Amino acid sequence: MLKGKLIDPRWALALLFAFSVTPLLAQSENTFLMSADKCQPGPPTRTLTGFLVIDPTPKISVGIVTALHGVAGCKIKATSDGNILLREYLTVAAVDVVSDSALLSSDELTKMAPKPTEGDAIE
């Protein structure tokens, strides 16, 4: 309990900003909410986010990048605010241990993910 101490207004403002803006930034068809369950070892269920990437490797046309430590040893499902609900479990297609990132993929994701148009190309 804080006795007679006030919270620094800068911290209060930062917390207000973080909790009010973060949900708005996450509302995107390219951002996924993932549920990882049946995890071994560690907590049996986990919730995390990831983002859609197009052509991440020559062999994978579309995938979701997320934290490796959140999905390792788990069965993973994902949904997006862009009305994409994946019914199949995602598989870990590639990992980068140093950056703690995993690339997830599935045949269903490949079929349902938005396809880039000619104007979307970055040169």
C-alpha positions in Angstrom: 0.0 0.0 0.0 1.3 3.5 -0.8 1.1 5.8 2.2 0.8 9.4 1.2 2.6 8.9 -2.1 1.2 9.8 -5.5 1.9 8.1 -8.7 4.2 10.2 -11.0 1.8 11.8 -13.6 4.2 10.7 -16.4 3.7 7.1 -15.4 0.0 7.5 -15.2 -0.1 9.1 -18.7 2.1 6.4 -20.1 -0.1 3.6 -18.7 -3.2 5.3 -19.9 -1.7 5.7 -23.4 -0.5 2.1 -23.5 -3.8 0.5 -22.4 -6.0 2.8 -24.6 -4.0 2.8 -27.8 -2.6 -0.8 -27.9 -6.0 -2.4 -28.7 -6.5 0.1 -31.5 -3.2 -0.8 -33.1 -3.9 -4.5 -32.9 -7.1 -4.2 -34.9 -5.8 -5.3 -38.3 -6.3 -8.2 -40.7 -2.6 -8.7 -40.7 -2.4 -9.1 -36.9 -3.3 -12.4 -35.4 -4.4 -13.5 -31.9 -3.0 -16.9 -31.2 -3.9 -19.5 -28.7 -1.3 -22.1 -27.9 -2.5 -25.1 -25.9 -1.2 -28.5 -24.9 2.2 -26.9 -24.3 5.0 -29.0 -22.9 6.9 -27.8 -20.8 5.6 -24.7 -19.1 2.1 -23.3 -18.8 -0.3 -25.6 -20.6 -2.0 -22.7 -22.4 -0.7 -19.4 -23.7 -2.1 -16.4 -25.6 0.1 -14.3 -27.9 0.0 -12.3 -31.1 1.7 -12.5 -34.4 1.7 -10.8 -37.8 1.2 -11.9 -41.3 4.1 -12.0 -43.7 3.9 -12.6 -47.5 6.7 -14.6 -49.2 8.9 -15.0 -46.1 11.0 -17.7 -47.7 11.3 -19.2 -51.2 9.3 -22.3 -50.1 6.6 -20.6 -48.0 4.2 -18.1 -49.6 2.6 -16.8 -46.5 3.2 -17.2 -42.7 2.7 -15.7 -39.3 5.7 -14.4 -37.3 5.5 -14.7 -33.5 7.6 -15.3 -30.4 9.3 -18.7 -30.4 9.1 -19.0 -26.7 5.3 -18.7 -26.8 4.7 -21.5 -29.3 7.5 -24.0 -28.7 6.1 -27.3 -27.8 2.4 -26.2 -28.3 -0.5 -26.7 -30.7 -1.3 -23.3 -32.2 -4.5 -21.8 -33.6 -5.0 -18.2 -34.8 -7.6 -15.7 -35.6 -7.5 -12.1 -37.0 -9.7 -9.1 -37.0 -9.8 -9.4 -40.8 -12.4 -12.2 -40.5 -9.8 -14.9 -40.9 -10.5 -17.9 -38.6 -8.0 -20.7 -39.1 -9.5 -24.1 -38.2 -6.3 -26.1 -38.7 -3.4 -26.0 -36.3 -0.4 -24.0 -37.5 3.0 -25.6 -37.7 6.4 -24.1 -37.0 8.0 -23.8 -40.4 11.1 -21.9 -39.5 12.8 -20.5 -36.3 15.4 -17.9 -35.4 16.6 -18.8 -31.9 18.7 -15.7 -31.6 15.8 -13.3 -32.2 13.3 -15.6 -30.5 11.0 -15.7 -33.5 9.1 -18.4 -35.2 7.4 -18.5 -38.6 4.1 -20.4 -38.5 2.3 -21.8 -41.5 -0.5 -24.1 -42.7 -2.1 -25.0 -46.0 -5.3 -23.3 -44.8 -3.5 -20.0 -44.0 -1.9 -20.1 -47.5 -5.4 -20.4 -49.1 -7.1 -17.8 -46.9 -4.5 -15.1 -46.5 -4.9 -11.9 -48.5 -2.8 -11.9 -51.7 -0.8 -8.8 -52.5 -1.8 -6.9 -55.6 0.5 -5.2 -58.1 0.3 -1.9 -56.2 1.4 -3.5 -52.9 4.9 -4.3 -54.2 7.8 -2.6 -52.4 10.6 -1.7 -54.7 
